[in-house]
Protein backbone atom coordinates (compact mmCIF):
# COMPACT_ATOMS: atom_id res chain seq x y z
CA UNK A 1 0.00 0.00 0.00
CA UNK A 2 1.36 3.44 -0.83
CA UNK A 3 0.26 6.80 0.48
CA UNK A 4 0.53 10.13 -1.31
CA UNK A 5 3.34 12.35 0.03
CA UNK A 6 0.85 15.12 0.85
CA UNK A 7 -1.08 12.73 3.08
CA UNK A 8 2.07 11.58 4.87
CA UNK A 9 3.04 15.23 5.48
CA UNK A 10 -0.31 15.76 7.22
CA UNK A 11 0.26 12.62 9.29
CA UNK A 12 3.73 13.85 10.25
CA UNK A 13 2.27 17.17 11.43
CA UNK A 14 -0.10 15.32 13.78
CA UNK A 15 2.72 13.13 15.04
CA UNK A 16 4.91 16.18 15.67
CA UNK A 17 2.12 17.76 17.73
CA UNK A 18 1.54 14.49 19.60
CA UNK A 19 5.26 14.32 20.44
CA UNK A 20 5.16 17.88 21.79
CA UNK A 21 2.10 17.01 23.90
CA UNK A 22 3.79 13.82 25.12
CA UNK A 23 6.66 15.89 26.51
CA UNK A 24 4.14 17.84 28.60
CA UNK A 25 1.64 15.15 29.61
CA UNK A 26 3.37 11.81 28.94
CA UNK A 27 3.16 9.44 25.99
CA UNK A 28 0.16 7.48 27.29
CA UNK A 29 -1.90 10.61 27.88
CA UNK A 30 -0.95 12.05 24.47
CA UNK A 31 -1.81 8.74 22.77
CA UNK A 32 -5.21 8.62 24.46
CA UNK A 33 -5.86 12.27 23.61
CA UNK A 34 -5.03 11.92 19.92
CA UNK A 35 -7.22 8.81 19.65
CA UNK A 36 -10.10 10.59 21.38
CA UNK A 37 -9.55 13.70 19.25
CA UNK A 38 -9.72 11.60 16.07
CA UNK A 39 -13.03 10.12 17.22
CA UNK A 40 -14.36 13.55 18.13
CA UNK A 41 -13.30 15.10 14.83
CA UNK A 42 -14.73 12.22 12.80
CA UNK A 43 -18.01 12.41 14.75
CA UNK A 44 -18.17 16.15 14.05
CA UNK A 45 -17.45 15.50 10.37
CA UNK A 46 -20.18 12.84 10.18
CA UNK A 47 -22.78 14.89 12.05
CA UNK A 48 -22.02 17.95 9.90
CA UNK A 49 -23.12 15.92 6.87
CA UNK A 50 -26.50 15.11 8.49
CA UNK A 51 -26.08 11.34 8.30
CA UNK A 52 -29.02 9.11 9.20
CA UNK A 53 -29.11 6.61 12.06
CA UNK A 54 -28.44 3.85 9.51
CA UNK A 55 -25.48 5.84 8.16
CA UNK A 56 -24.20 6.30 11.72
CA UNK A 57 -23.67 2.56 12.19
CA UNK A 58 -21.90 2.31 8.84
CA UNK A 59 -19.73 5.30 9.78
CA UNK A 60 -18.72 3.64 13.05
CA UNK A 61 -17.86 0.41 11.23
CA UNK A 62 -15.87 2.37 8.64
CA UNK A 63 -13.83 4.36 11.16
CA UNK A 64 -13.13 1.33 13.35
CA UNK A 65 -12.02 -0.62 10.27
CA UNK A 66 -9.78 2.24 9.12
CA UNK A 67 -8.16 2.52 12.55
CA UNK A 68 -7.49 -1.23 12.56
CA UNK A 69 -5.85 -0.98 9.12
CA UNK A 70 -3.77 2.00 10.24
CA UNK A 71 -2.41 0.42 13.41
CA UNK A 72 -1.71 -2.94 11.76
CA UNK A 73 0.06 -1.36 8.78
CA UNK A 74 2.16 0.80 11.12
CA UNK A 75 3.04 -2.14 13.36
CA UNK A 76 4.14 -3.98 10.22
CA UNK A 77 6.20 -1.00 9.03
CA UNK A 78 4.32 -0.55 5.76
CA UNK A 79 5.44 3.10 5.42
CA UNK A 80 8.74 2.52 7.18
CA UNK A 81 9.88 1.89 10.73
CA UNK A 82 7.78 3.58 13.40
CA UNK A 83 10.75 3.60 15.77
CA UNK A 84 14.12 4.56 14.36
CA UNK A 85 16.77 1.93 15.02
CA UNK A 86 19.37 2.90 17.64
CA UNK A 87 22.96 3.06 16.39
C-alpha positions as CSV (number, residue, x, y, z in Angstrom):
1,X,0.0,0.0,0.0
2,X,1.4,3.4,-0.8
3,X,0.3,6.8,0.5
4,X,0.5,10.1,-1.3
5,X,3.3,12.3,0.0
6,X,0.9,15.1,0.8
7,X,-1.1,12.7,3.1
8,X,2.1,11.6,4.9
9,X,3.0,15.2,5.5
10,X,-0.3,15.8,7.2
11,X,0.3,12.6,9.3
12,X,3.7,13.8,10.2
13,X,2.3,17.2,11.4
14,X,-0.1,15.3,13.8
15,X,2.7,13.1,15.0
16,X,4.9,16.2,15.7
17,X,2.1,17.8,17.7
18,X,1.5,14.5,19.6
19,X,5.3,14.3,20.4
20,X,5.2,17.9,21.8
21,X,2.1,17.0,23.9
22,X,3.8,13.8,25.1
23,X,6.7,15.9,26.5
24,X,4.1,17.8,28.6
25,X,1.6,15.1,29.6
26,X,3.4,11.8,28.9
27,X,3.2,9.4,26.0
28,X,0.2,7.5,27.3
29,X,-1.9,10.6,27.9
30,X,-1.0,12.0,24.5
31,X,-1.8,8.7,22.8
32,X,-5.2,8.6,24.5
33,X,-5.9,12.3,23.6
34,X,-5.0,11.9,19.9
35,X,-7.2,8.8,19.6
36,X,-10.1,10.6,21.4
37,X,-9.6,13.7,19.2
38,X,-9.7,11.6,16.1
39,X,-13.0,10.1,17.2
40,X,-14.4,13.6,18.1
41,X,-13.3,15.1,14.8
42,X,-14.7,12.2,12.8
43,X,-18.0,12.4,14.8
44,X,-18.2,16.1,14.0
45,X,-17.5,15.5,10.4
46,X,-20.2,12.8,10.2
47,X,-22.8,14.9,12.1
48,X,-22.0,17.9,9.9
49,X,-23.1,15.9,6.9
50,X,-26.5,15.1,8.5
51,X,-26.1,11.3,8.3
52,X,-29.0,9.1,9.2
53,X,-29.1,6.6,12.1
54,X,-28.4,3.8,9.5
55,X,-25.5,5.8,8.2
56,X,-24.2,6.3,11.7
57,X,-23.7,2.6,12.2
58,X,-21.9,2.3,8.8
59,X,-19.7,5.3,9.8
60,X,-18.7,3.6,13.1
61,X,-17.9,0.4,11.2
62,X,-15.9,2.4,8.6
63,X,-13.8,4.4,11.2
64,X,-13.1,1.3,13.4
65,X,-12.0,-0.6,10.3
66,X,-9.8,2.2,9.1
67,X,-8.2,2.5,12.5
68,X,-7.5,-1.2,12.6
69,X,-5.8,-1.0,9.1
70,X,-3.8,2.0,10.2
71,X,-2.4,0.4,13.4
72,X,-1.7,-2.9,11.8
73,X,0.1,-1.4,8.8
74,X,2.2,0.8,11.1
75,X,3.0,-2.1,13.4
76,X,4.1,-4.0,10.2
77,X,6.2,-1.0,9.0
78,X,4.3,-0.6,5.8
79,X,5.4,3.1,5.4
80,X,8.7,2.5,7.2
81,X,9.9,1.9,10.7
82,X,7.8,3.6,13.4
83,X,10.7,3.6,15.8
84,X,14.1,4.6,14.4
85,X,16.8,1.9,15.0
86,X,19.4,2.9,17.6
87,X,23.0,3.1,16.4
